[in-house]
């Protein structure tokens, strides 16, 4: 039996994003736990700022692609950079576009029953924790099941190895593995 499908994305499109690094590590952990993982870059979807007038002219192709991917996966891993103690505009805009029902869809279909794991990375001591609170609230309110485990990695200049492809910090690595395993386990049970 194939494992659950997990869509992984970051709220940062910056080339050297710490959150993208953290997401890539989490995606590898999910694959090791038996999940099928698709990693996307929200910046490549070229989503315009959400506007109902614009939506009436036709849903942008990037928004259609994002929703299609969300429908095709059982769970999401989301790396959430913190901007001014909150969610990034890129991530909020993507959430908003995917929340809009097209003809034949139920409201919030892209989120209802999806299992979500949240993580963040920051140079600050709190690791983006304040922003995770907002993302958790938004996703919970639109029907997603956000697992209680979340990972906020502070002091990122010291936690990644020289390649940027692994956490050298044991406690953060363990927390990330536990969160990812919970997402894989819960989404596997719900989809199976």
N, C-alpha and C positions, 0 to 999 in steps of 0.2 A: 504494500500500500504506500502510495506517495505521501510525503509529508505535506504540511500546510504550505500554501503560497504566501510569501511575505513580500510586501512592497516597502522598500526602504528609501527614504529621502530626507534631505536636510533643509532647514530654513535659511541656509546660507549658500550663495552661489560663488563666493570668493574662492579663487584658485587654491590658495593655501589654507583653507578653512580647517580649523581644529575640529569643528563639529562634523565636517565631512570625513575627516580621519577617524573620529570616534564611530561614526556610522559605518564606515567600511569594516572596522574591526567587529562591530556588532553583527554585520551581515555575514562575516566569516563564521562567527560563533553560531549563528542561526543555521547556516549550511551544515556545520559540524553536528548540530543537533537534529538534522534530518529535514530541515525546511528547504523549499525551493525559493530562492531569493532573487528579486529583481531590484537593482539599485538604479534610481533615476536622479537627474539633476533638474530641479524645478526651474532654474534659470534658463535652461534650454527649451522650455515650453513656451517662452516668450508671451506670457500671459499679460494682457493689458490690465490696468487697474479696474477692478470690478465696478460696473455701472449698468444699471438696468436698461438704460437707453441703448447702450452698446450691445447688451445681451439681446434686445429685441431685433437688432440688425443681424444677429446670427452669433451663436456661441463660437468663440475662437477655437481653432483646431487644437491648440495646446490644451485647452480645458476639456475638450472631447477626449483627447488622448489620455489625460490624467484620470478622468472618470472611468474610462474603459479599463485602465490598469487597476484602478481601485476595485471595480466590479470583479475583476479576474483573480483577485488575491483575497485571502482570508484574514490577513492581519497587516499591520503597518509598524515599521520601526521608524521613528522620527527623531532626528537630532535637531534640537531647538536652541539656536543661539539666543542670547538675551540682549535686547536693545532697550536701553533705558528702563530696566526692570520689567520688561514685557516681551511680547511676541514680535518677531520680525515682520516687516511689511510683506516680504516675499512669501512667507509661510501663511500668513493670514489671508492674503489674496488668493493663494492656491486653495486653501480650505473653503473660502467663500465661493469660488467658481465651481468647485466640485460639489458644493451643497445644493446647487440649483437643479431642480428636476427638469429633465427634458420630457417631451411627449412620451407617454407610456411608462414613465418611471414614477415610483412612489417618492414622496418627499424624503430627502436625506438618505436615499438608497445607498449612496456611496459609503456611508458611515454606519448605518444601522447594523448592529451585531458584529462589527469589525473589532478585533482585539488589537490594542495599541500599546506599544512600549515606548516610553519617552526617555530621552537622554539629552544632556547638554554638556558643553565644555567651554571653559572661560579662563582667562588669565587671573581673574579675581578669585578670592577665597571661597565664595559661595558656588562657583562653577555654573552660574546661570540658573540657579534654583528658583529665583523669583519669577523668571519667565516661564518655567515649567508649570507653575501654579496656574497661570493664565491659559496655557495650552491645554492642560488637563481639564480645566473648567469648560472651555469651548467645546472640546471633543466629547466630554461627558454629556453636555447639554444637547448635542446633536445626534446622540444615539450610539456612540462608540463605547466599547468596554475598555477603559484604560486600566492596565494592571497596576496594582499598588506599588510595586517596585519601580523606582525611577533612579536614574544615575545622573548626578551632577558632579562633573570632574573639574575641580578648581586647580589653579596653578599649572596650567597645561604645558608651560614651557619645560616642566620637569617630569611629566608623566608618560610621554611617548618615547619609544626607543629612537635610535638615530635614523631609522628609515621612516618613522612616523606610522608604521604599520602594526604596532603592538603597544599595549600599555605596559610599562615597566613597574608601575605602581600596583602592587599585589592586591590591596583592598579594593581599589577601583576596578581592577580586572575581574575580581571575584563578583562584585556587585553587578557588573555589566553581564557577565556570564549567567548569573542567576536571573536577571531581568529578561534576558533573551530566552533562556530556557522556559521561563513562565509563559512568555508570549507563544513560543512554539507549542508548548504543552496545551495551553488553553485553546488556542486556535485549532490545533489538531483535534481536540475533543469536540469542539463545536462544529467543525466541518466534517467530522467523520461520522 
